[in-house]
Amino acid sequence: MSNPIASQIRIVPVDLIRPGSNQARRHFDPAALEELARSIGESGVIQPIVLRTRVWGFELLAGERRWRAAQQAGLHDIPAVVRDDLDDDEAFVLGLIENLQRESLSPIETAAGLKRLGEAFELTHDQIGDRIGKSREYVSNYLRLLNLEAHVATLVNEGHVMLGHAKVLAGMPAADQLRFADEIVRHKLTVRQLERRVSQHRHPRPVFSPGKPGDWERLERQLSDLVGCPVAISLEKNGHGELRVSFHSLDELDGVIARLGYNPNT
């Protein structure tokens, strides 16, 4: 897509520029934009934006955040690379790739952009990845986010639900998405904690109520196999009791803790 003959750097009045209708990015964080505006006010625009010529002025293909910050900083002109050699699809791809390289898109914006790219050129997930320099897994994971319920997608875009959470939620029914998204926000769950809750929701553990001594012995054997150390259960008539796990070294204790799913770093 690069064509240096068709490209030329100009100093363009900011008021002659309008954002393209196919821009992948829709949300701009006001605080981050203000910070960039202060930087531009001090040092100017270091990286040119990318434009196409139109009868009414210039269409913005890439660099909308820099253009907005330049306006906010009070600049009248901005450096730009003019790419009149690009058709609509190529212009979209250029803007999408720049935003992906800068990691300036929200997860949902990235997903929508990848979908548009695949549809425009009839590409597989592998081919989309090749086009933007990413793996097939990267593409597939983002495209799955388009399955998110609208409210959950909004929480992702606003940063209340992180990308790792969203990947877990995307494969769930809408009602479960809403339920677990609420838990993520209210309890500030890590991704690992969310995965454990989802697993418990999908595979609830049966309530064990043994009645005969043989049942207790079987349960002790099963628990011993689970944790890798001897387990003993004692039960009193009032229903109180004790579950005792025996270990012979700190290494064995570490193994028991790991089998129980506890991670001190979570």
C-alpha positions in Angstrom: 0.0 0.0 0.0 3.0 2.3 0.5 3.5 4.7 -2.5 6.1 7.4 -1.7 5.5 9.1 -5.1 1.9 9.6 -4.2 2.8 10.8 -0.7 3.8 14.3 0.2 4.1 16.1 3.5 2.2 19.4 3.7 1.4 21.9 6.4 -2.4 21.9 6.4 -4.8 24.3 8.2 -6.6 22.3 10.9 -10.0 23.8 10.0 -9.8 22.3 6.5 -9.7 18.7 7.9 -12.7 16.5 8.6 -12.6 13.0 10.1 -13.3 10.2 7.7 -16.6 8.3 8.0 -14.7 5.0 8.2 -12.5 5.8 11.2 -12.2 2.8 13.5 -11.7 4.9 16.6 -14.9 6.4 18.1 -13.9 7.2 21.7 -11.3 9.7 22.9 -10.4 9.9 26.6 -10.7 13.6 27.6 -7.9 13.5 30.2 -5.5 11.7 27.8 -6.4 14.2 25.0 -5.7 17.1 27.3 -2.3 15.7 28.2 -1.4 15.3 24.5 -2.6 18.8 23.8 -0.2 20.2 26.5 2.6 18.2 24.9 1.8 19.4 21.4 1.6 23.0 22.8 5.1 22.6 24.1 6.8 20.6 21.3 4.4 20.6 18.3 3.1 17.6 16.3 6.0 15.2 15.9 4.3 12.5 13.8 2.3 13.8 10.7 -1.3 12.8 10.4 -2.5 11.1 7.1 -5.1 12.8 4.8 -6.8 12.5 1.4 -7.7 15.5 -0.7 -11.4 16.2 -1.1 -13.2 19.0 -2.9 -14.2 20.5 0.4 -10.7 20.2 2.0 -9.0 17.1 3.4 -10.4 13.8 4.8 -8.6 12.5 7.9 -7.4 8.9 7.5 -5.1 8.4 10.5 -4.1 10.6 13.4 -7.5 11.9 14.6 -6.3 12.1 18.2 -3.3 14.3 17.2 -5.6 16.5 15.1 -8.0 17.0 18.0 -5.2 17.7 20.4 -3.6 20.2 18.0 -7.0 22.1 17.8 -7.2 22.0 21.6 -3.7 23.3 21.9 -4.6 26.3 19.7 -2.6 25.3 16.6 -3.8 26.6 13.3 -1.7 24.2 11.1 -0.6 20.6 11.3 1.9 18.5 9.4 0.2 15.9 7.2 1.1 13.1 4.7 -1.4 13.3 1.8 -2.3 9.9 0.3 -4.5 10.5 -2.7 -3.5 7.1 -4.1 -5.7 5.2 -1.7 -9.2 3.9 -2.3 -11.8 3.7 0.5 -10.8 0.2 1.6 -7.1 0.9 1.5 -7.6 4.1 3.5 -9.6 2.2 6.1 -6.8 -0.4 6.4 -4.1 2.2 6.8 -6.0 3.9 9.6 -6.8 0.6 11.3 -3.2 -0.6 11.2 -1.9 2.7 12.6 -4.3 2.6 15.5 -3.5 -1.0 16.2 0.2 -0.3 16.2 -0.3 2.6 18.6 -2.7 0.5 20.7 -5.1 3.5 20.7 -8.3 1.6 20.0 -10.6 0.2 22.7 -11.2 -3.6 22.6 -14.6 -3.2 21.0 -13.3 -0.7 18.4 -10.5 -3.1 17.5 -13.1 -6.0 17.1 -15.3 -3.9 14.9 -12.3 -2.7 12.8 -11.1 -6.3 12.3 -14.6 -7.4 11.3 -14.8 -4.6 8.7 -11.4 -5.5 7.3 -12.3 -9.1 6.9 -15.6 -8.3 5.2 -14.1 -5.7 2.9 -11.5 -8.1 1.5 -13.2 -11.5 2.3 -10.3 -12.6 4.5 -10.0 -15.5 6.9 -8.8 -14.9 10.5 -5.3 -16.0 9.4 -5.3 -13.6 6.5 -6.6 -10.7 8.6 -3.7 -11.4 11.0 -1.2 -11.4 8.2 -2.6 -8.1 6.9 -2.1 -6.3 10.2 0.9 -8.2 11.5 -0.9 -10.1 14.3 -1.6 -13.7 15.0 -4.7 -15.6 14.1 -5.4 -16.1 17.9 -5.2 -12.3 18.3 -7.8 -11.8 15.6 -10.1 -14.6 16.8 -10.1 -13.4 20.4 -11.0 -9.8 19.4 -13.8 -10.9 17.0 -15.3 -12.9 19.8 -15.9 -9.7 21.7 -18.6 -8.8 19.1 -20.7 -11.5 20.9 -20.8 -9.3 24.1 -24.1 -7.9 25.2 -24.4 -4.2 24.6 -24.1 -3.1 28.2 -21.1 -5.3 28.8 -19.4 -4.0 25.6 -19.9 -0.5 27.0 -18.3 -1.5 30.3 -15.3 -2.9 28.3 -15.0 0.3 26.2 -15.1 2.5 29.4 -12.4 0.4 31.1 -14.6 -1.0 33.9 -14.2 -4.6 32.5 -10.8 -5.5 31.1 -10.0 -7.4 27.9 -9.1 -10.6 29.8 -12.5 -10.5 31.5 -14.2 -9.8 28.2 -12.7 -12.9 26.6 -14.2 -15.0 29.3 -17.6 -13.3 29.1 -17.9 -13.4 25.3 -18.8 -17.1 25.1 -21.6 -16.9 27.7 -25.3 -16.3 27.3 -26.4 -12.6 27.7 -27.9 -13.1 31.1 -24.7 -14.6 32.5 -22.6 -11.9 30.8 -24.6 -9.3 32.7 -24.4 -11.1 36.0 -20.7 -11.7 35.9 -19.9 -8.3 34.5 -21.7 -6.8 37.5 -19.6 -9.0 39.9 -16.4 -7.9 38.1 -17.2 -4.3 38.7 -18.6 -4.6 42.3 -15.9 -7.0 43.6 -13.0 -5.9 41.4 -12.4 -9.5 40.3 -9.2 -10.6 38.7 -9.4 -12.7 35.5 -8.4 -15.8 37.5 -11.1 -15.1 40.1 -13.7 -14.7 37.4 -12.7 -17.9 35.7 -13.1 -19.8 39.0 -16.6 -18.3 39.6 -17.6 -19.2 36.0 -16.3 -22.7 36.5 -18.3 -23.1 39.7 -21.4 -21.7 38.0 -21.1 -24.2 35.1 -20.1 -27.2 37.2 -21.6 -26.8 40.7 -20.2 -29.3 43.2 -22.8 -31.8 44.5 -23.5 -31.7 48.2 -22.1 -34.8 49.9 -24.1 -36.3 52.7 -22.7 -39.7 53.5 -24.5 -41.8 56.1 -22.5 -45.0 56.5 -18.8 -45.4 57.7 -17.9 -46.8 54.3 -19.1 -43.5 52.7 -16.7 -41.5 54.9 -13.8 -43.8 54.2 -14.5 -43.5 50.4 -14.6 -39.7 50.8 -11.3 -39.6 52.7 -9.7 -41.7 49.9 -11.1 -39.4 47.2 -9.9 -36.3 49.0 -6.5 -37.8 49.6 -6.2 -38.5 45.9 -7.3 -34.9 45.2 -4.7 -33.2 47.4 -2.0 -35.8 47.2 -1.7 -36.3 51.0 -3.5 -38.3 53.6 -6.9 -36.8 54.6 -8.8 -37.7 57.8 -12.4 -36.7 58.6 -13.9 -36.7 62.1 -17.5 -36.0 62.8 -19.4 -35.3 66.0 -23.0 -35.9 66.7 -24.0 -32.3 66.6 -22.7 -32.0 63.0 -19.4 -30.4 63.9 -16.3 -32.0 62.7 -12.7 -31.7 61.5 -11.0 -32.2 58.1 -7.3 -32.9 58.6 -4.7 -33.0 55.9 -1.3 -34.5 56.8 1.9 -33.5 55.1 5.6 -34.5 55.8 7.4 -31.5 54.3 7.0 -28.0 53.1 7.2 -29.2 49.5 4.2 -31.5 50.1 2.4 -28.5 51.7 3.1 -26.4 48.6 1.7 -29.2 46.5 -1.5 -29.4 48.5 -1.9 -25.6 48.2 -1.4 -25.7 44.5 -3.9 -28.6 44.1 -6.5 -26.5 46.0 -6.1 -23.8 43.4 -4.7 -21.2 45.8 -2.3 -18.6 44.2 -0.8 -16.1 46.6 -0.1 -13.7 43.7 -3.8 -13.6 42.6 
